[in-house]
Amino acid sequence: MARFEEIQMTLAESAKKYLEIYNMQVFIEQFTLDRENKFSLTLPDMGQPFPVSATVSFFYDAFQTGVTLYEEDLSDSDDNDVDTSIELEFTVRLPIMEGYPDIEALLDEIEEEYPDAEPYLSIRETFGGEKPFKEHEIIYNYDIGAEDVTDKELFDEIFEELKGILELAHKRTKDYTDLSWYGEE
């Protein structure tokens, strides 16, 4: 089984081929020592504030870490039916705008274009200030088996797909973003 850091670097290498990583974080839970890796990504050459962005994260529990440390001590005869797979969670953040386009139509288009992703829409409404606003996120997951956690070709395909989803979201929201953020300029 691959170590947390090996998976993290394999993901980073694949992500950098297609997207720009602007933040990378590792969270360690102090009591259990469970770890989570989170990359924040956007399209290449996109300036701040990023109209569309994504986070990709995976969770590695203390048991998985222990297995990677002692795996050489385990013989083939030992009971090794331990689930050492990981789940990659993708969150695509859409821009906050006025006069939103049909977000459900965008979700349908993503589902049609990228059927393996099986995305769903999360909407968070915030009240305060002059008027309430909504934050929209498109979320999907991939389960990666232990034998594939360092498969560079698989991760290349996954990040190429994420780039396509971000480009599609940007294309469908760009005019609304320009009008909401910059007015009639």
Secondary structure as GFF3:
##gff-version 3
##sequence-region A 1 185
A	DSSP	alpha_helix	4	18	.	.	.	ID=ss1
A	DSSP	beta_strand	20	28	.	.	.	ID=ss2
A	DSSP	beta_strand	35	42	.	.	.	ID=ss3
A	DSSP	beta_strand	53	60	.	.	.	ID=ss4
A	DSSP	alpha_helix	62	70	.	.	.	ID=ss5
A	DSSP	three_ten_helix	71	73	.	.	.	ID=ss6
A	DSSP	beta_strand	86	93	.	.	.	ID=ss7
A	DSSP	alpha_helix	103	113	.	.	.	ID=ss8
A	DSSP	beta_strand	120	126	.	.	.	ID=ss9
A	DSSP	beta_strand	133	144	.	.	.	ID=ss10
A	DSSP	three_ten_helix	146	148	.	.	.	ID=ss11
A	DSSP	alpha_helix	152	182	.	.	.	ID=ss12
###
